[in-house]
Amino acid sequence: MTELDDETVDAYLRRIGATRPRVPDAAGLRDLQAKHLASVPYENIDTHLGRPLPLGDAAVDKVVREQRGGGCRELNASAFDALLRALGYHTELLGGRVFYGDRLGTIFGHVLLCVSTPEPWLVDVGFGGSSRYPLRMDVRDPQPDPHGVFQVVDRPHGDLDVLRDGKPVYRIETRPRSLTELAPILRWAESAPDSPIHDRLYCSIVVPDGRITLSGDVLIRTRNGKRTKEFLHDEAEIRAAYLKYFGITLDRLPVIPRKTTVSDQVALIGGTHDHD
């Protein structure tokens, strides 16, 4: 389990523009999640550079020192989890499955956090369609959020479904998991030809009125529910977009998979299903 020293905690907080909560309470948690989403991109660039995805200390280094982002295992299960624990929060890792329409994806295809303040909160900074603020895990009424109206619904065998605007986003277990348990599915996702993380290339971040996403060579802006797309023409424009919108400088550009070329682009991120 990754443990952060004070210097790393301070550097992480500077990275997201946050201050230490005086106590590990719900108000502090709310502020931390919102600022993380607005500062650390949800991205899978390394997958398309042929690099293994980091966990634990390596994921913290990627976020804090390399000024990069990541997916749910790098952010929820590694970096943000370590930050929250260093700030005095009690956290648990929860496994999830993403909905693709009416179909459920891979077991442990998503990972998020339960954080107790002492009320249980669902915390997610590693998913393109998550709420801006934590959701009460024990509340079944609709929970309005800047990203939509969310609702936690009981399912058989103790599972929970998270809905956004009435549509299922993901199903989560309520049994705590460990990072060790989640590592095999990560390795499968990296190496299996049919793994969904190879289908799309994305880098996405929350902005005050919506979201900005670079999906391959397509720049997608979602503002107040309205989406526009701009097709980038060459490597120079793509590099400029990574730097301008996400603060990322790359020594080489990732390979754009077929499903995120200009001709095949489907603008999922910023819509109803934005996920690992």
N, C-alpha and C positions, 0 to 999 in steps of 0.2 A: 504494500500500500504506500503510495507516494505521500511523503511528508514535506511540507514547504517551510523553509526557514523565513525569518522576518524580512530579510532582504528580498527574497523572491516574492513574498506576499505583497510587499510595497511596490515592486516592479509590475506585478500582475495588476494591482489596483490602478497604477498609472496607465497601464495599457488600455484599461476600459474606462478611465476617467471617473473612478469611484473612490470614495473614502471608506475607511474602516467603520463598520457599524459599531456604535458604542456597546451594544449588546446584540447577540445573534437572534434578532426578532424578525417578525414577518415584514415589517416596513423595510428593514435593511435588505432582506432577501428579495423583495420586490424591486428595489433600486438596483441591486446587483444583476438580476436577470435582465432587466430592460437595458442597462448600460452594456452588458456583455453582448447582447444581440445587436446593438448599434455600433459595436466596435470590432468584434471578432467575426470574420466571415464564416458562413457555412459553405464549405468547399471540398471538392475531391480532386484537386489538381494533382497531388502526388500519385494517385492511382494511375493517371494518364501520363505520368512521367516514368512509370515503372518502378516507383519507390515503395517500400513497405510502409504501411501506416503505423505511426508510433503510438505506443501506449505508455501510461505512467509518466516517469520523469521526462522521457523523450517528447511526449505530447505537451508537457508544460513548457519545455524549451522551445518547441515549435510556436506556441502561442505567445509566450512572453518575450523570448529573445529573438526569434526569427520574424516576429510580427505577422504570423500567418494565422489561418483558421483551421477548420477540419470538419469531420463528421461527428456523429453522436458518440462513438467510442473514444475519439480523441478529446472531445469537449466535455460531454456529460460525464462519461465514465472515468475520465482521467484528469484533465486540467481543472475544470470548474469544480468537480467533486473535491479535489485536493485543496482548492482555494477556500471553499465553504467550510471544510473541516478545520483548516488552519484558523478560520475566523470564529470557530466555536460552534458551528452548526452540526447537528446530528444528521447524517445522510445515509441513504440506502440506495443501492443500484437495483433498478427494476428492468426486466426484460420485456420487450414489446414486439409486436408484429404490425407492419404497416398495411393499411388497406389500399389495394389497387382496384378502384371501383368497389365491387362487392366481394372481391377475392382478397384473402389474407396472404401476405407475403411470408418470408422465411421466419422461422422461430429465431428469436434474438436478432432479427433484422433491424431492430431499433433498441436503444438503451436510453433510459432517462432516470431521473432521480426522484426519490421521495425525501423531503426535508421536513423535519419536525421542529415546530417553534413554540409550544409543543403541538399545535395543530398540524396535521399532515398536508404538505403541499407537493403537487407535481411540478417539477422544475425541468425545463427543457431548453437548452441553448444550442442544440445540435440537430436541428430539424427545420426545413424551410417553411413549414406550415404551422409552427407552434404559436402559442399565445405569447403576447409581449410580457405579460406578468404571470407569476405562478398561479396554478389553479388549486383550489381546495379539493383534496382527494376524497374527503368525507362528505362533500355537499353534492346533492343530486339535482338541484335546481340549476337553470341556465346561469352561466357566469359571463356577463358582458366584458369584452376586452377590445382594445383598439384593432386587433386582428380578426375580430368576429365574435360571435356568441358561442361559447364553449359549454359543453355539458359532459359530465362524467356519469356513465350509465353502467349499472351492474349487469354482468354476464354470468353464464353458468361456470361452476367450478371456481368461483372467487375472482375471476378476471374482471377487468373493467374496460369499457370502450370509451374513448374520448371522441366526442363529436364536435365539429365546427360548422356552425350554421346548418345544423341538422344532418350533416353528412359525416360518416365515420372516418376518422383520421388514422387512429391506430388502436390496437388492443394491447393492454398491459397486464402483466402478472402482478400480484400483490406480494408474492414471495420474494424476499431479498436475494440478490445474486452477487457473485464476486467477479472481479475482473478476470480472474483465472478461468472461471466458467465460460466467460464470453470470448476468450481468446481464440478457441477453435473456429467459431463461426466467422471471426474476422479473417483468419487465414484462408478459410474456404472462399470468402467474398473476394479476397485478393487474387486467388489463383483459379477459381472455377470459370470455365468459358461462359456458362450461363448465369453468372452472377450479375445482378442488376446494376452494380456500381460501375460496370464497364460500359454500360449503354449510354450514359450521359456524362457530360463534363459541365460542371457548374461552379460558380463562385457567386454568393448571394449575401446581401446584408440589409438589415432593416434601416430605413430612413424615417424621419418624423411623419411623413405623409404616405408611407408605403414601403417599397422595397426596390432595390436595384440588383439585377442579376446579369452576369456575363455567362451565357450558356453556349460554350463553344465559340463561335464567331458572331453571336447574336447578343446585342445588349438590350435587355428588357427593363423598362421602367414601369413600375406600377405605382400610380399616385391617386389617392382617394378612390380606389377601386377601378380606375381606368388604366389600361395597359397599352404601351407603345413598344414597338420593336425597331431596332436599328441594326442593319447588317454591316458588319465591319469588313473592310475590303482587303486588309493585308496585315502582316505581322506587326508593323509599327502601330497601327490603330489598336490592335488587340493588347499590345504591351502598354500603350498609353491608358487604355481603359482599366487594366489591372492596377496600375499605379494610381490613377485619379480617383477611382471609386472604392478601392479596397486597400490601398497602401502597399500593394504587393509588387516587388520587382523580381523577375525570374531570369535565371541565366539561360534558360531555354524554354520554349513554349510547349505545353502539353499537346499530345496528339489528339485531334478532335475526332471522336468516334462517329461512325456513320449516322447515328440517330440524332446527332446534334450539329450536322452540317446545315448550311443555309437551306438546301432543298428539302430536308427532312425535319427541320426544326419544329418541335411542338413546345409551346411555352407553358411548361408545367409549374415552374417555380414562380411563386407569387399567386398561384391559383389555388385549387382545392386540394391538390396532392403534391406536396413538396417534401421530398424525403430522401433518406439514404438509399 
